[in-house]
Amino acid sequence: MTYNEERNIERALRSVQWCEEIIVLDSFSTDRTITLARQYTDRIHQHAWEGFIAQRNRVRELATHEWVLFLDADEELTPASRREIECTLERNQRLYTGYRFPRMARYCGRWIRHGEWYPDRTLRLFLKVHGRSVGVEPHDKVEVDGLVANLRQPLLHYSHFDIKDHIENINNFSSISADAKHAAGLRFRYLDLWLRPPWRFLRSYVLRLGFLDGWAGYLVALMSMFEAAAKYGKLWELERAKRDGPPKPSKPAQPADAE
């Protein structure tokens, strides 16, 4: 799935050129995403954005082969991953209907190998007829009927270009998440806003050994805490707006009289 991914798309598509077909589902990008993608595949489709889950299921339906491999535009498969996939499918045949990758993120100049971000196992390879995307926006996940196994080689994730990009991503995703919770009827609780942000930091930095990744690990834990605070803070705003109505615009300040 793509939207304005000209900075990432070539790396992702290069890494799966060995696949029997490559499908790109674009949400009407305004940059060079489509031009760059055409160098790697002619299976390019465009469809208005309907959300992560709906788009993922739509691109799955476009696939014509038995096995489907989901790859985000900011991810990359290594040659070692290719060898593991081919050997695993040849050896196991239909014993498993899905496979999880450990996902390893590149952040602030280093690979994150601890904390909340690793191994971040995600099911991306599955038999088409047995799998579908489910979840709560913006966090889609693949659910399959049958057995699932873990692969060893990591899926590389170039998640954020810099801290500014990370903050913008948190702002976007926390809004989507708060909207989804509000639409589902989940209520804001003060305990969520008080306890979940520090718990996210403690879990990421201490319990899951994020401190071993140095300053990058500290920033990951800090941003995880900020993301939790933003999500539940926005849920509180949505409930307040539903109860009290939208905030009234403030009156412009009156200029002081000249002496």
JOTA-V170991 format. One record per backbone hydrogen bond with DSSP energy under -0.5 kcal/mol. CO is the residue of the C=O (numbers start at 1). NH is the residue of the N-H. Records with the same first field share a line. If there is no record, write none. Layout:
# JOTA-V170991
CO=NH ; NH
This chain:
# JOTA-V170991
1=73
2=27
5=8 ; 9
8=11 ; 12
9=13
10=14
11=15
13=16
14=17
16=19
22=43
24=26 ; 45
25=2
26=47
32=36
33=37
34=38
36=39
37=40 ; 41
42=44
43=24 ; 45
45=26
51=55
52=56
53=57
54=58
55=59
56=60
57=61
58=62
59=63
60=63
66=128
68=126
72=75
74=158
76=156
78=82
79=83
80=84
81=85
82=86
83=87
84=88
85=89
86=90
87=91
88=92
89=93
92=95
97=127
98=149
99=124 ; 125
100=151
101=122
102=155
104=157
105=107 ; 112
106=160
107=110
110=107
111=113
114=117
115=118
119=103
122=101 ; 124
124=70 ; 126
125=99
126=68
127=130 ; 131
128=131
130=145
132=143
134=141
136=139
138=140
139=136
141=134
143=132
144=146
147=97 ; 98
149=100
154=156
155=104
156=76 ; 158
157=106 ; 159
162=166
163=167
164=168
165=169
166=170
167=171
168=172
169=173
170=174
171=175
172=176
173=177
174=178
175=179
176=180
177=181
178=182
179=183
180=184
181=186
182=185
189=192 ; 193
190=194
191=195 ; 196
192=196 ; 197
195=199
196=200
197=201
198=202
199=203
200=204
201=205
202=206 ; 207
203=208
204=210
205=211
206=209
208=115
209=212
210=213
211=214
213=216 ; 217
214=218
215=219
216=220
217=221
218=222
219=223
220=224
221=225
222=226
223=227
224=228
225=229
226=230
227=231
228=232
229=233
230=234
231=235
232=236
233=237
234=238
235=239
236=240
237=241
238=242
239=243
240=244
241=245
